[in-house]
Amino acid sequence: MRQYNSLRDIRTDIANGQVSCRQLVEQYLQNIKEKAELNAFLEIFEDEALAQAEAVDKKLADGTAGKLAGMVIGIKDVLAYEGHSLQASSKILNGFKSLYTASAVKRLLDEDAVIIGRQNCDEFAMGASNENSAFGNVLNADDPNRVPGGSSGGSAVAVQADLCLASIGSDTGGSVRQPASFCGVVGFKPTYSRISRYGLIAYASSFDQIGLITKNVEDAALLLEVIAGQDGMDSTASQREVPAYSELLQTDKKYKIGYIRDCFEREGLETEVKDAILGVKDMLRDAGHEVEAVDFPYLDFMVPTYYILTTAEASSNLGRYDGVKYGFRSENVTDLTSLYKKTRAEGFGEEVQRRIMLGTFVLSADYYDAYYTKAQKVRRLIKEKTDELLQAYDFLILPTAPTTAFKIGENTANPLAMYLADIFTVQASLAGVPAISIPVGRDANGLSIGLQLMTRSFEEPQLLAFSNYILDKITVEA
């Protein structure tokens, strides 16, 4: 069976009788077994996926199938799926099974997607390399000595290595976009509130957003069309109408584009990444778009602001994991206080503990105003400046990450170096605007380079259409 890179091709071959949904699932299951060393999946729903596929085949034959019939999807291990294990790749949730299904996952199932398994990630979605999972590293399929990015590393590798057609991940500060860049796939974070967070394990609630990893923009648009929209289970989900994103992917407009000058003058930006992004910028200018350099004076403040605020929220959100009601419980306890202390010390990994302690520190009475309050003010400045630029320009373009995929263990001993891997992705998260990473080239080692685009809140149709335009133009010119 051939490798499929879009749902459109799958549906065409299903209609022509060349493949069935069950055969697709069988092929993906075989791929997962053959590439088990990548460690992308924590659990495979083999029997269930095959049963779902057979049900979808019947619906296809009857003409009653949903929009996603034929799409085989993996879900990051932070999304609830009733009756299935949910661990956030952490020891502290050992043995826990979800009692309900996340709204986004339910909407996938309602449109006849087949969910093939849950995917490895950095513990509680905290990390930029997928080296923080309690279940071991995920390996980059392009080079197994390299990281896949994080925290949705398993989700990105699953699409990269053809273990499923698409993945649903989460993006707090770049956790869908950065691994998409490292793995050569499309990673899309919509406007904050565009997708319900009901059933998504909370890391930092004012940042967390469900995101999409696909092989092309069209599939990302269709998935967003299905899972976006208001939800009575999430009061923070937007009430705005959901456009038919998949039908709005053509554009012949000439856009005004800003590229953030400060990003291209960073010491840590690899030359090949810089050249690839500037090459796209020149291509767009040659095609008649207006492209200008813009200044963003807060670049050096974004990573500190992001980590102060997210760790503060994490210290609160993760307080519920104490060994009392569910999950892991330490056996070496003598009283209630030791139960809390030992369970959390033994159940949480090093990076999660580091972020909880940092968040607790910045929220403490003596330092609250000096750190947390000040970071909230800086976040407002970052959002206002980003919105100001996006009023003057249709899009901002910049690298998704300063480097291509780095080697496993390269940044492990230096948390600051690891945090700086997020320097270009946290802006969209702080401002709450939609952003996408698309693959635009490879370096001398064959490692993928991602271009990031941002636009105004709820302008996903424009962002998806322009991203599709760029990928089409790169393909033609290649």
One Martini backbone bead per residue (centre of mass of N, CA, C, O) as a GRO file, in nm:
protein
  478
    1MET     BB    1   0.097   0.035   0.021
    2ARG     BB    2   0.072   0.356   0.005
    3GLN     BB    3   0.161   0.666   0.094
    4TYR     BB    4  -0.015   0.905   0.279
    5ASN     BB    5  -0.064   1.288   0.269
    6SER     BB    6  -0.392   1.279   0.250
    7LEU     BB    7  -0.732   1.269   0.270
    8ARG     BB    8  -0.799   1.307  -0.024
    9ASP     BB    9  -0.649   1.051  -0.127
   10ILE     BB   10  -0.798   0.849   0.045
   11ARG     BB   11  -1.087   0.907  -0.058
   12THR     BB   12  -1.030   0.840  -0.352
   13ASP     BB   13  -0.943   0.538  -0.304
   14ILE     BB   14  -1.200   0.450  -0.166
   15ALA     BB   15  -1.394   0.520  -0.403
   16ASN     BB   16  -1.214   0.318  -0.600
   17GLY     BB   17  -1.136   0.052  -0.422
   18GLN     BB   18  -0.815   0.054  -0.318
   19VAL     BB   19  -0.926   0.113  -0.020
   20SER     BB   20  -0.959   0.081   0.328
   21CYS     BB   21  -0.985   0.163   0.650
   22ARG     BB   22  -0.875  -0.101   0.761
   23GLN     BB   23  -0.616  -0.108   0.589
   24LEU     BB   24  -0.498   0.147   0.702
   25VAL     BB   25  -0.476   0.058   0.994
   26GLU     BB   26  -0.297  -0.188   0.941
   27GLN     BB   27  -0.062  -0.021   0.829
   28TYR     BB   28  -0.009   0.154   1.079
   29LEU     BB   29   0.038  -0.078   1.276
   30GLN     BB   30   0.286  -0.185   1.126
   31ASN     BB   31   0.456   0.072   1.148
   32ILE     BB   32   0.466   0.084   1.457
   33LYS     BB   33   0.614  -0.188   1.494
   34GLU     BB   34   0.866  -0.121   1.307
   35LYS     BB   35   0.892   0.178   1.485
   36ALA     BB   36   0.923   0.141   1.804
   37GLU     BB   37   1.198   0.295   1.866
   38LEU     BB   38   1.068   0.589   1.865
   39ASN     BB   39   0.843   0.617   2.096
   40ALA     BB   40   0.556   0.759   2.018
   41PHE     BB   41   0.393   0.536   2.169
   42LEU     BB   42   0.218   0.417   2.463
   43GLU     BB   43  -0.059   0.333   2.309
   44ILE     BB   44  -0.257   0.085   2.145
   45PHE     BB   45  -0.584   0.067   1.972
   46GLU     BB   46  -0.628  -0.189   1.795
   47ASP     BB   47  -0.913  -0.316   1.818
   48GLU     BB   48  -1.067  -0.049   1.818
   49ALA     BB   49  -0.965   0.065   1.546
   50LEU     BB   50  -1.073  -0.167   1.372
   51ALA     BB   51  -1.369  -0.129   1.451
   52GLN     BB   52  -1.394   0.161   1.357
   53ALA     BB   53  -1.318   0.108   1.059
   54GLU     BB   54  -1.556  -0.079   0.993
   55ALA     BB   55  -1.774   0.132   1.053
   56VAL     BB   56  -1.677   0.337   0.840
   57ASP     BB   57  -1.708   0.157   0.591
   58LYS     BB   58  -2.016   0.140   0.615
   59LYS     BB   59  -2.069   0.444   0.592
   60LEU     BB   60  -1.941   0.480   0.315
   61ALA     BB   61  -2.134   0.283   0.171
   62ASP     BB   62  -2.400   0.457   0.274
   63GLY     BB   63  -2.332   0.778   0.287
   64THR     BB   64  -2.272   0.859   0.628
   65ALA     BB   65  -2.010   0.987   0.652
   66GLY     BB   66  -1.781   1.181   0.777
   67LYS     BB   67  -1.530   1.415   0.732
   68LEU     BB   68  -1.301   1.193   0.871
   69ALA     BB   69  -1.313   0.965   0.689
   70GLY     BB   70  -0.990   0.800   0.688
   71MET     BB   71  -0.878   0.921   0.951
   72VAL     BB   72  -0.575   0.872   1.129
   73ILE     BB   73  -0.533   0.921   1.486
   74GLY     BB   74  -0.338   1.082   1.728
   75ILE     BB   75  -0.302   1.127   2.090
   76LYS     BB   76  -0.205   1.304   2.330
   77ASP     BB   77  -0.111   1.247   2.679
   78VAL     BB   78  -0.355   1.504   2.756
   79LEU     BB   79  -0.615   1.351   2.649
   80ALA     BB   80  -0.929   1.266   2.698
   81TYR     BB   81  -1.046   0.907   2.707
   82GLU     BB   82  -1.277   0.710   2.772
   83GLY     BB   83  -1.128   0.425   2.930
   84HIS     BB   84  -0.845   0.556   2.911
   85SER     BB   85  -0.542   0.624   2.946
   86LEU     BB   86  -0.395   0.897   3.161
   87GLN     BB   87  -0.054   1.060   3.215
   88ALA     BB   88   0.140   1.276   3.093
   89SER     BB   89   0.406   1.111   3.106
   90SER     BB   90   0.353   1.005   3.414
   91LYS     BB   91   0.387   0.846   3.720
   92ILE     BB   92   0.150   0.995   3.887
   93LEU     BB   93  -0.072   0.840   3.671
   94ASN     BB   94  -0.079   0.562   3.747
   95GLY     BB   95  -0.372   0.384   3.646
   96PHE     BB   96  -0.522   0.602   3.495
   97LYS     BB   97  -0.864   0.661   3.395
   98SER     BB   98  -1.083   0.803   3.207
   99LEU     BB   99  -1.426   0.943   3.259
  100TYR     BB  100  -1.382   1.112   2.992
  101THR     BB  101  -1.421   1.322   2.700
  102ALA     BB  102  -1.291   1.528   2.507
  103SER     BB  103  -1.421   1.750   2.295
  104ALA     BB  104  -1.223   1.711   2.060
  105VAL     BB  105  -1.240   1.401   2.052
  106LYS     BB  106  -1.545   1.376   2.008
  107ARG     BB  107  -1.547   1.529   1.733
  108LEU     BB  108  -1.380   1.325   1.584
  109LEU     BB  109  -1.568   1.079   1.625
  110ASP     BB  110  -1.827   1.212   1.499
  111GLU     BB  111  -1.644   1.226   1.210
  112ASP     BB  112  -1.486   0.935   1.181
  113ALA     BB  113  -1.243   0.906   1.329
  114VAL     BB  114  -0.941   0.724   1.398
  115ILE     BB  115  -0.810   0.606   1.702
  116ILE     BB  116  -0.482   0.456   1.760
  117GLY     BB  117  -0.353   0.644   2.002
  118ARG     BB  118  -0.114   0.730   2.247
  119GLN     BB  119   0.126   0.993   2.302
  120ASN     BB  120   0.421   1.093   2.356
  121CYS     BB  121   0.572   1.318   2.610
  122ASP     BB  122   0.624   1.558   2.797
  123GLU     BB  123   0.585   1.608   3.110
  124PHE     BB  124   0.312   1.795   3.124
  125ALA     BB  125   0.425   1.960   2.871
  126MET     BB  126   0.743   1.987   2.975
  127GLY     BB  127   0.916   2.080   2.690
  128ALA     BB  128   1.171   2.076   2.392
  129SER     BB  129   1.252   1.729   2.346
  130ASN     BB  130   1.132   1.462   2.486
  131GLU     BB  131   1.318   1.400   2.771
  132ASN     BB  132   1.071   1.402   3.014
  133SER     BB  133   0.971   1.126   3.003
  134ALA     BB  134   0.881   0.836   3.184
  135PHE     BB  135   0.910   0.664   2.882
  136GLY     BB  136   1.109   0.811   2.725
  137ASN     BB  137   1.241   0.885   2.439
  138VAL     BB  138   1.196   1.045   2.150
  139LEU     BB  139   1.262   0.989   1.807
  140ASN     BB  140   1.397   1.101   1.525
  141ALA     BB  141   1.341   0.986   1.201
  142ASP     BB  142   1.590   1.134   1.061
  143ASP     BB  143   1.749   1.112   1.359
  144PRO     BB  144   1.801   0.914   1.643
  145ASN     BB  145   2.008   1.142   1.779
  146ARG     BB  146   1.754   1.319   1.781
  147VAL     BB  147   1.525   1.534   1.851
  148PRO     BB  148   1.166   1.620   1.807
  149GLY     BB  149   1.073   1.781   2.023
  150GLY     BB  150   0.848   2.002   2.219
  151SER     BB  151   0.612   1.815   2.372
  152SER     BB  152   0.493   1.687   2.083
  153GLY     BB  153   0.687   1.453   1.975
  154GLY     BB  154   0.513   1.200   1.921
  155SER     BB  155   0.313   1.344   1.729
  156ALA     BB  156   0.523   1.427   1.511
  157VAL     BB  157   0.652   1.148   1.452
  158ALA     BB  158   0.397   0.999   1.363
  159VAL     BB  159   0.373   1.169   1.103
  160GLN     BB  160   0.660   1.153   0.988
  161ALA     BB  161   0.653   0.808   1.001
  162ASP     BB  162   0.367   0.697   0.929
  163LEU     BB  163   0.158   0.622   1.195
  164CYS     BB  164  -0.020   0.862   1.093
  165LEU     BB  165  -0.185   1.134   0.959
  166ALA     BB  166  -0.257   1.259   1.251
  167SER     BB  167  -0.236   1.503   1.526
  168ILE     BB  168  -0.311   1.571   1.872
  169GLY     BB  169  -0.217   1.847   2.060
  170SER     BB  170  -0.020   2.079   2.254
  171ASP     BB  171   0.003   2.453   2.311
  172THR     BB  172   0.181   2.680   2.519
  173GLY     BB  173   0.495   2.769   2.370
  174GLY     BB  174   0.536   2.541   2.106
  175SER     BB  175   0.447   2.218   2.123
  176VAL     BB  176   0.376   2.203   1.804
  177ARG     BB  177   0.572   2.381   1.630
  178GLN     BB  178   0.860   2.280   1.703
  179PRO     BB  179   0.829   1.974   1.625
  180ALA     BB  180   0.741   2.034   1.337
  181SER     BB  181   1.010   2.158   1.255
  182PHE     BB  182   1.193   1.903   1.329
  183CYS     BB  183   0.988   1.697   1.137
  184GLY     BB  184   0.852   1.822   0.868
  185VAL     BB  185   0.574   1.959   0.957
  186VAL     BB  186   0.259   2.062   1.049
  187GLY     BB  187   0.200   2.337   1.292
  188PHE     BB  188  -0.104   2.430   1.479
  189LYS     BB  189  -0.205   2.739   1.644
  190PRO     BB  190  -0.463   2.876   1.763
  191THR     BB  191  -0.657   3.071   1.901
  192TYR     BB  192  -0.734   3.156   2.196
  193SER     BB  193  -1.045   2.963   2.234
  194ARG     BB  194  -1.114   2.806   1.966
  195ILE     BB  195  -1.056   2.557   2.154
  196SER     BB  196  -1.147   2.341   2.364
  197ARG     BB  197  -1.017   2.239   2.703
  198TYR     BB  198  -1.187   2.003   2.751
  199GLY     BB  199  -0.974   1.739   2.858
  200LEU     BB  200  -0.717   1.908   2.922
  201ILE     BB  201  -0.436   1.900   3.068
  202ALA     BB  202  -0.310   2.118   3.295
  203TYR     BB  203  -0.060   2.371   3.299
  204ALA     BB  204  -0.136   2.668   3.148
  205SER     BB  205  -0.440   2.809   3.115
  206SER     BB  206  -0.361   3.093   2.957
  207PHE     BB  207  -0.210   2.904   2.716
  208ASP     BB  208  -0.350   2.662   2.651
  209GLN     BB  209  -0.363   2.464   2.336
  210ILE     BB  210  -0.497   2.305   2.093
  211GLY     BB  211  -0.330   2.116   1.836
  212LEU     BB  212  -0.190   2.058   1.499
  213ILE     BB  213  -0.071   1.762   1.312
  214THR     BB  214   0.048   1.757   0.973
  215LYS     BB  215   0.117   1.724   0.614
  216ASN     BB  216  -0.098   1.959   0.575
  217VAL     BB  217  -0.318   2.225   0.556
  218GLU     BB  218  -0.592   2.099   0.483
  219ASP     BB  219  -0.612   1.908   0.732
  220ALA     BB  220  -0.598   2.131   0.944
  221ALA     BB  221  -0.855   2.279   0.855
  222LEU     BB  222  -1.052   2.043   0.897
  223LEU     BB  223  -0.997   1.995   1.196
  224LEU     BB  224  -1.076   2.275   1.292
  225GLU     BB  225  -1.367   2.266   1.186
  226VAL     BB  226  -1.446   2.033   1.388
  227ILE     BB  227  -1.317   2.133   1.690
  228ALA     BB  228  -1.427   2.399   1.689
  229GLY     BB  229  -1.586   2.594   1.932
  230GLN     BB  230  -1.829   2.591   2.130
  231ASP     BB  231  -1.860   2.505   2.498
  232GLY     BB  232  -2.033   2.412   2.782
  233MET     BB  233  -1.752   2.295   2.929
  234ASP     BB  234  -1.618   2.588   2.827
  235SER     BB  235  -1.609   2.923   2.909
  236THR     BB  236  -1.341   3.002   2.725
  237ALA     BB  237  -1.481   2.944   2.476
  238SER     BB  238  -1.563   3.052   2.186
  239GLN     BB  239  -1.863   3.191   2.020
  240ARG     BB  240  -1.774   3.184   1.750
  241GLU     BB  241  -1.794   3.120   1.443
  242VAL     BB  242  -1.727   2.848   1.220
  243PRO     BB  243  -1.557   2.814   0.959
  244ALA     BB  244  -1.480   2.679   0.634
  245TYR     BB  245  -1.162   2.630   0.611
  246SER     BB  246  -1.132   2.412   0.370
  247GLU     BB  247  -1.278   2.643   0.165
  248LEU     BB  248  -1.028   2.884   0.230
  249LEU     BB  249  -0.730   2.812   0.063
  250GLN     BB  250  -0.759   3.039  -0.144
  251THR     BB  251  -0.517   3.284  -0.282
  252ASP     BB  252  -0.450   3.627  -0.457
  253LYS     BB  253  -0.329   3.803  -0.263
  254LYS     BB  254  -0.158   4.093  -0.152
  255TYR     BB  255   0.067   4.118   0.105
  256LYS     BB  256   0.157   4.235   0.430
  257ILE     BB  257   0.493   4.183   0.555
  258GLY     BB  258   0.658   4.097   0.857
  259TYR     BB  259   0.996   4.094   0.976
  260ILE     BB  260   1.178   4.021   1.257
  261ARG     BB  261   1.476   4.155   1.299
  262ASP     BB  262   1.572   4.044   1.579
  263CYS     BB  263   1.568   3.737   1.503
  264PHE     BB  264   1.813   3.771   1.277
  265GLU     BB  265   2.026   3.880   1.526
  266ARG     BB  266   2.077   3.621   1.665
  267GLU     BB  267   2.325   3.424   1.787
  268GLY     BB  268   2.154   3.135   1.795
  269LEU     BB  269   2.116   3.152   1.491
  270GLU     BB  270   2.124   2.958   1.237
  271THR     BB  271   2.230   3.003   0.922
  272GLU     BB  272   2.038   2.803   0.770
  273VAL     BB  273   1.781   2.913   0.891
  274LYS     BB  274   1.807   3.205   0.805
  275ASP     BB  275   1.831   3.156   0.496
  276ALA     BB  276   1.559   3.013   0.456
  277ILE     BB  277   1.373   3.245   0.554
  278LEU     BB  278   1.488   3.467   0.367
  279GLY     BB  279   1.413   3.316   0.108
  280VAL     BB  280   1.109   3.341   0.146
  281LYS     BB  281   1.099   3.646   0.163
  282ASP     BB  282   1.207   3.692  -0.129
  283MET     BB  283   0.990   3.530  -0.276
  284LEU     BB  284   0.752   3.713  -0.187
  285ARG     BB  285   0.858   3.972  -0.310
  286ASP     BB  286   0.877   3.863  -0.605
  287ALA     BB  287   0.548   3.803  -0.596
  288GLY     BB  288   0.435   4.107  -0.474
  289HIS     BB  289   0.491   4.139  -0.187
  290GLU     BB  290   0.499   4.317   0.111
  291VAL     BB  291   0.829   4.348   0.262
  292GLU     BB  292   0.921   4.408   0.609
  293ALA     BB  293   1.094   4.538   0.856
  294VAL     BB  294   1.066   4.484   1.213
  295ASP     BB  295   1.018   4.593   1.543
  296PHE     BB  296   1.089   4.405   1.861
  297PRO     BB  297   1.172   4.502   2.192
  298TYR     BB  298   1.082   4.209   2.366
  299LEU     BB  299   1.252   3.949   2.316
  300ASP     BB  300   1.418   3.924   2.596
  301PHE     BB  301   1.128   3.896   2.772
  302MET     BB  302   0.965   3.642   2.687
  303VAL     BB  303   1.082   3.395   2.835
  304PRO     BB  304   1.063   3.497   3.128
  305THR     BB  305   0.761   3.556   3.122
  306TYR     BB  306   0.662   3.276   3.048
  307TYR     BB  307   0.796   3.117   3.293
  308ILE     BB  308   0.663   3.266   3.523
  309LEU     BB  309   0.363   3.215   3.445
  310THR     BB  310   0.358   2.904   3.394
  311THR     BB  311   0.472   2.813   3.669
  312ALA     BB  312   0.254   2.937   3.839
  313GLU     BB  313   0.020   2.772   3.716
  314ALA     BB  314   0.144   2.491   3.768
  315SER     BB  315   0.156   2.499   4.080
  316SER     BB  316  -0.155   2.490   4.089
  317ASN     BB  317  -0.250   2.259   3.893
  318LEU     BB  318  -0.050   2.029   4.037
  319GLY     BB  319  -0.180   2.007   4.332
  320ARG     BB  320  -0.379   1.750   4.274
  321TYR     BB  321  -0.115   1.569   4.289
  322ASP     BB  322  -0.113   1.350   4.599
  323GLY     BB  323  -0.221   1.033   4.633
  324VAL     BB  324  -0.530   1.012   4.726
  325LYS     BB  325  -0.738   0.948   4.472
  326TYR     BB  326  -0.503   0.905   4.245
  327GLY     BB  327  -0.263   0.722   4.135
  328PHE     BB  328   0.024   0.768   4.266
  329ARG     BB  329   0.173   0.606   4.569
  330SER     BB  330   0.355   0.610   4.824
  331GLU     BB  331   0.496   0.359   5.051
  332ASN     BB  332   0.683   0.578   5.234
  333VAL     BB  333   0.466   0.633   5.482
  334THR     BB  334   0.337   0.800   5.802
  335ASP     BB  335   0.173   1.050   5.687
  336LEU     BB  336   0.021   1.301   5.523
  337THR     BB  337   0.272   1.470   5.464
  338SER     BB  338   0.445   1.235   5.348
  339LEU     BB  339   0.256   1.167   5.121
  340TYR     BB  340   0.289   1.423   4.961
  341LYS     BB  341   0.596   1.441   4.940
  342LYS     BB  342   0.667   1.154   4.826
  343THR     BB  343   0.478   1.142   4.587
  344ARG     BB  344   0.591   1.397   4.439
  345ALA     BB  345   0.895   1.317   4.437
  346GLU     BB  346   0.842   1.031   4.287
  347GLY     BB  347   0.628   1.117   4.051
  348PHE     BB  348   0.795   1.349   3.965
  349GLY     BB  349   0.995   1.500   3.765
  350GLU     BB  350   1.247   1.721   3.744
  351GLU     BB  351   1.111   1.942   3.565
  352VAL     BB  352   0.847   1.965   3.720
  353GLN     BB  353   0.971   2.040   3.989
  354ARG     BB  354   1.109   2.296   3.895
  355ARG     BB  355   0.845   2.447   3.810
  356ILE     BB  356   0.697   2.438   4.075
  357MET     BB  357   0.911   2.589   4.243
  358LEU     BB  358   0.918   2.844   4.075
  359GLY     BB  359   0.613   2.911   4.100
  360THR     BB  360   0.607   2.929   4.409
  361PHE     BB  361   0.810   3.158   4.434
  362VAL     BB  362   0.659   3.384   4.253
  363LEU     BB  363   0.395   3.355   4.461
  364SER     BB  364   0.518   3.462   4.691
  365ALA     BB  365   0.488   3.721   4.902
  366ASP     BB  366   0.785   3.846   4.852
  367TYR     BB  367   0.763   3.800   4.503
  368TYR     BB  368   0.502   3.868   4.348
  369ASP     BB  369   0.559   4.161   4.241
  370ALA     BB  370   0.848   4.116   4.120
  371TYR     BB  371   0.728   3.887   3.917
  372TYR     BB  372   0.428   3.828   3.848
  373THR     BB  373   0.320   4.116   3.809
  374LYS     BB  374   0.536   4.202   3.605
  375ALA     BB  375   0.478   3.981   3.393
  376GLN     BB  376   0.190   4.074   3.330
  377LYS     BB  377   0.275   4.350   3.218
  378VAL     BB  378   0.458   4.241   2.991
  379ARG     BB  379   0.244   4.081   2.847
  380ARG     BB  380   0.081   4.326   2.764
  381LEU     BB  381   0.302   4.457   2.591
  382ILE     BB  382   0.335   4.222   2.393
  383LYS     BB  383   0.045   4.219   2.291
  384GLU     BB  384   0.023   4.514   2.195
  385LYS     BB  385   0.260   4.501   1.991
  386THR     BB  386   0.156   4.267   1.823
  387ASP     BB  387  -0.116   4.398   1.744
  388GLU     BB  388   0.007   4.644   1.609
  389LEU     BB  389   0.156   4.492   1.383
  390LEU     BB  390  -0.115   4.336   1.285
  391GLN     BB  391  -0.242   4.605   1.177
  392ALA     BB  392  -0.005   4.666   0.962
  393TYR     BB  393   0.003   4.347   0.921
  394ASP     BB  394  -0.089   4.036   0.813
  395PHE     BB  395   0.210   3.928   0.877
  396LEU     BB  396   0.440   3.732   1.066
  397ILE     BB  397   0.785   3.641   1.022
  398LEU     BB  398   0.968   3.347   1.142
  399PRO     BB  399   1.122   3.139   1.310
  400THR     BB  400   1.050   2.866   1.498
  401ALA     BB  401   1.359   2.798   1.534
  402PRO     BB  402   1.706   2.846   1.585
  403THR     BB  403   1.710   2.536   1.517
  404THR     BB  404   1.763   2.236   1.466
  405ALA     BB  405   1.780   1.934   1.561
  406PHE     BB  406   1.908   1.824   1.843
  407LYS     BB  407   2.086   1.645   2.047
  408ILE     BB  408   2.078   1.412   2.263
  409GLY     BB  409   2.175   1.584   2.564
  410GLU     BB  410   2.280   1.875   2.486
  411ASN     BB  411   2.061   2.045   2.702
  412THR     BB  412   2.010   1.902   2.979
  413ALA     BB  413   2.226   2.065   3.174
  414ASN     BB  414   2.069   2.335   3.038
  415PRO     BB  415   1.781   2.491   3.092
  416LEU     BB  416   1.823   2.762   2.944
  417ALA     BB  417   1.881   2.647   2.663
  418MET     BB  418   1.608   2.504   2.644
  419TYR     BB  419   1.423   2.756   2.677
  420LEU     BB  420   1.545   2.907   2.415
  421ALA     BB  421   1.388   2.726   2.206
  422ASP     BB  422   1.120   2.931   2.257
  423ILE     BB  423   1.174   3.230   2.153
  424PHE     BB  424   0.970   3.223   1.884
  425THR     BB  425   0.689   3.094   2.014
  426VAL     BB  426   0.586   3.270   2.270
  427GLN     BB  427   0.447   3.516   2.146
  428ALA     BB  428   0.175   3.387   2.056
  429SER     BB  429   0.104   3.292   2.347
  430LEU     BB  430   0.106   3.568   2.494
  431ALA     BB  431  -0.106   3.696   2.271
  432GLY     BB  432  -0.317   3.466   2.146
  433VAL     BB  433  -0.228   3.398   1.861
  434PRO     BB  434  -0.202   3.269   1.562
  435ALA     BB  435   0.005   2.978   1.457
  436ILE     BB  436   0.256   2.852   1.218
  437SER     BB  437   0.429   2.559   1.095
  438ILE     BB  438   0.644   2.526   0.808
  439PRO     BB  439   0.811   2.353   0.569
  440VAL     BB  440   1.124   2.503   0.392
  441GLY     BB  441   1.362   2.292   0.465
  442ARG     BB  442   1.716   2.194   0.473
  443ASP     BB  443   1.998   2.095   0.594
  444ALA     BB  444   2.305   1.937   0.561
  445ASN     BB  445   2.169   1.694   0.753
  446GLY     BB  446   1.848   1.679   0.677
  447LEU     BB  447   1.711   1.897   0.851
  448SER     BB  448   1.445   2.063   0.948
  449ILE     BB  449   1.276   2.372   0.849
  450GLY     BB  450   1.088   2.635   1.006
  451LEU     BB  451   0.810   2.840   0.941
  452GLN     BB  452   0.667   3.127   1.093
  453LEU     BB  453   0.323   3.232   1.140
  454MET     BB  454   0.137   3.536   1.205
  455THR     BB  455  -0.183   3.659   1.325
  456ARG     BB  456  -0.476   3.754   1.385
  457SER     BB  457  -0.732   3.708   1.565
  458PHE     BB  458  -0.938   3.483   1.395
  459GLU     BB  459  -0.740   3.452   1.114
  460GLU     BB  460  -0.719   3.153   1.004
  461PRO     BB  461  -0.795   3.161   0.703
  462GLN     BB  462  -0.553   3.337   0.619
  463LEU     BB  463  -0.324   3.161   0.735
  464LEU     BB  464  -0.385   2.898   0.581
  465ALA     BB  465  -0.382   3.009   0.291
  466PHE     BB  466  -0.090   3.124   0.296
  467SER     BB  467   0.054   2.863   0.370
  468ASN     BB  468  -0.040   2.709   0.122
  469TYR     BB  469   0.090   2.899  -0.083
  470ILE     BB  470   0.385   2.858   0.002
  471LEU     BB  471   0.402   2.552  -0.040
  472ASP     BB  472   0.328   2.558  -0.339
  473LYS     BB  473   0.565   2.742  -0.427
  474ILE     BB  474   0.795   2.562  -0.332
  475THR     BB  475   0.720   2.314  -0.502
  476VAL     BB  476   0.741   2.448  -0.781
  477GLU     BB  477   1.040   2.559  -0.751
  478ALA     BB  478   1.161   2.265  -0.693
   0.00000   0.00000   0.00000
